[in-house]
Amino acid sequence: MPISALIVDDEASARSRLRKMLAPFDFDLIEGDAHDGLAALDAIRRHRPQVVFLDIEMPGLGGFEVVEALSPEVMPLIVFVTAYDQYALAAFEANAVAYLLKPVVEDRLRTVVARIEQLVRAPDGASDTAGRAAAAVRAAAQASTAEAKPRPLHHALAIQKDGYRLIPLSEVCFFEVVDGVTHLKTATDAYRTHYAINDLERRLPAPPFFRAHRSTIVNLDHVASLNPLFKGALLLTMKDAQASEIQVSERQAKHVRELLQM
């Protein structure tokens, strides 16, 4: 049986070239490809491809963020395709997830295709794919820059019933963990997200984002008012439709006052 595959790249010429190069191999390429990360998530959810040729640097949602947003039950085998060589080739190789450097050359593609066929058609290939992809992303996230700093967020990926939505950070009032799931609140809507609150704290710009307490990160640009509580604590009233109230401890309240130059 042909291996089902999806090509994801924001450049039409790159998608077309890779599609032509894959033509001689035993792939069932999903029609339409995907031109950005959101389209990739939607196509993966609908078509469940066995392998995705995924660009890393794309506007909006990048390749790493696409993989981070995928649940294990829909995780395909990921082949990263990029024009940049700073994403730790060895990390991908060690985790058996392929990496193609643009412009893709025929010999390298043939090697990658052979590896894909081996993984997909092995008895345990399907069940092992998600673990391999997740391990590669963790390794790449740690090794993709010389400083090994967390990749900053420039927008938030929200989960909707029919897919996903990219929300500018300027529209986020606060993030809050409820029943173990991190939720995002804007002025008018609330969404589930896939983020861990500790990861958000490392990746969000500070200021304006601030860890009010262990379960909440607020955007200080969306604070409507601050009211003193006992022992120096603060009560923040947010600018969302519900005028949500968030309590800040004495220790954290001091930092809030410094950020707001109070």
Buried (B, 14 or more C-beta within 10 A) or exposed (E): EEBBBBBBBBEEEBBEBBBEBBEEBEBEBBEEBBBBBBBBBBBBBEBBBBBBBBBBEBEBBBBBBBBBBBEEEBBBBBBBBBEEEEBBBEBBEEBBBBBBBBEBEEEEBEEBBEBBBEBBEEEEBBEBBBEBBBBBBBBBBEBBEEEEEBBEBBBBBBBEEEEBBBBEBEBBBBBBBEEEEBBBBBEEBBBEBBBEBEBBBEBBEEEBBBBBEEEBBBBBEBBEEBEEEEEEBBBBBBBBEEEBEBBBBEEBBBBBBEEEEE
